[in-house]
Amino acid sequence: MKGGGGGFDVQGLMKKAQDMQRSMAKAQEDLKERIVEGNSGGGLVVAHANGARQIVGVKIDPKAIDPTDVTMLEDLVIAAVNQAMEKSQKMYETEMQKITGPMQIPGLFG
């Protein structure tokens, strides 16, 4: 049924929105299984994040552990985690844009 003037199809729009919502939910589930990696110190610290923007693992090479310089290790961990999170965010945005196309949905990519 078309409502209002100009042939605006409310039911069609609602169906499209529901289809998009289902596609987004499936993509978000799939993204939980996809892993990206961030590293620092030439691979001394490696962080893994999934597409749901969660850190799922951190590996620290024993060579990175210097009890007299804990600050360096902390900095390496932060750098690796930040890199993994950036990659995870980009992967998430890319997958969501495949579904939404050119539409910008407030809060979707935040």
C-alpha positions as CSV (number, residue, x, y, z in Angstrom):
1,M,0.0,0.0,0.0
2,K,1.3,3.4,-0.9
3,G,0.7,6.1,1.6
4,G,0.7,9.9,1.0
5,G,1.4,11.7,-2.2
6,G,4.2,11.0,-4.6
7,G,3.9,7.2,-4.4
8,F,5.9,6.8,-1.2
9,D,5.9,3.1,-0.3
10,V,5.9,2.8,3.5
11,Q,5.6,-1.0,3.6
12,G,8.5,-1.3,1.1
13,L,10.6,1.0,3.2
14,M,9.8,-1.0,6.4
15,K,10.7,-4.3,4.7
16,K,14.0,-2.9,3.5
17,A,14.7,-1.6,7.0
18,Q,14.0,-5.1,8.5
19,D,16.1,-6.8,5.9
20,M,19.0,-4.4,6.6
21,Q,18.6,-5.0,10.3
22,R,18.8,-8.8,9.8
23,S,21.8,-8.4,7.5
24,M,23.6,-6.2,10.1
25,A,22.9,-8.7,12.9
26,K,24.3,-11.5,10.9
27,A,27.4,-9.5,9.9
28,Q,28.0,-8.5,13.5
29,E,27.9,-12.2,14.5
30,D,30.3,-13.1,11.7
31,L,32.6,-10.3,12.7
32,K,33.1,-11.8,16.1
33,E,34.9,-14.7,14.4
34,R,37.2,-12.5,12.2
35,I,40.5,-11.6,13.9
36,V,42.9,-8.8,13.1
37,E,46.4,-8.3,14.5
38,G,48.2,-5.3,15.8
39,N,51.9,-5.4,16.8
40,S,54.6,-3.2,18.2
41,G,58.3,-3.5,18.9
42,G,58.9,-5.4,15.7
43,G,56.5,-8.1,16.8
44,L,57.6,-8.3,20.4
45,V,54.0,-7.5,21.4
46,V,51.1,-8.7,19.4
47,A,47.4,-8.0,20.1
48,H,44.5,-9.7,18.5
49,A,41.0,-8.1,18.2
50,N,37.8,-9.4,16.6
51,G,35.5,-7.6,14.3
52,A,33.2,-6.9,17.3
53,R,36.0,-4.6,18.5
54,Q,37.1,-6.7,21.4
55,I,40.6,-7.6,22.3
56,V,40.8,-11.4,22.2
57,G,44.5,-12.0,22.8
58,V,47.8,-10.5,23.7
59,K,51.2,-12.2,23.1
60,I,54.4,-10.8,24.7
61,D,57.8,-12.1,23.6
62,P,59.9,-12.8,26.7
63,K,62.6,-10.5,25.1
64,A,60.2,-7.6,25.6
65,I,60.2,-8.1,29.4
66,D,62.8,-6.0,31.2
67,P,62.0,-5.7,34.9
68,T,64.0,-2.5,35.0
69,D,61.9,-0.9,32.2
70,V,58.3,-1.8,32.7
71,T,57.2,1.5,31.1
72,M,58.6,0.3,27.7
73,L,56.5,-2.9,27.9
74,E,53.4,-0.9,28.8
75,D,54.0,1.4,25.8
76,L,54.4,-1.6,23.5
77,V,51.2,-3.2,24.8
78,I,49.3,0.1,24.3
79,A,50.7,0.5,20.8
80,A,49.8,-3.1,19.7
81,V,46.3,-2.9,21.2
82,N,45.6,0.5,19.6
83,Q,46.7,-0.8,16.2
84,A,44.5,-3.9,16.6
85,M,41.5,-1.8,17.6
86,E,42.0,0.6,14.6
87,K,42.1,-2.4,12.2
88,S,39.0,-3.9,14.0
89,Q,37.1,-0.7,13.7
90,K,37.9,-0.4,10.0
91,M,36.9,-4.0,9.3
92,Y,33.6,-3.3,11.2
93,E,32.9,-0.1,9.2
94,T,33.7,-1.8,5.9
95,E,31.3,-4.7,6.6
96,M,28.5,-2.4,7.7
97,Q,28.9,-0.1,4.7
98,K,28.5,-3.1,2.5
99,I,25.0,-3.4,4.0
100,T,24.0,0.2,4.4
101,G,25.6,1.5,1.2
102,P,25.8,5.3,1.1
103,M,23.4,5.7,4.0
104,Q,24.9,7.2,7.1
105,I,23.2,5.8,10.1
106,P,23.9,7.8,13.3
107,G,25.6,5.7,16.0
108,L,26.2,2.7,13.7
109,F,29.9,3.2,13.2
110,G,30.7,4.6,16.7
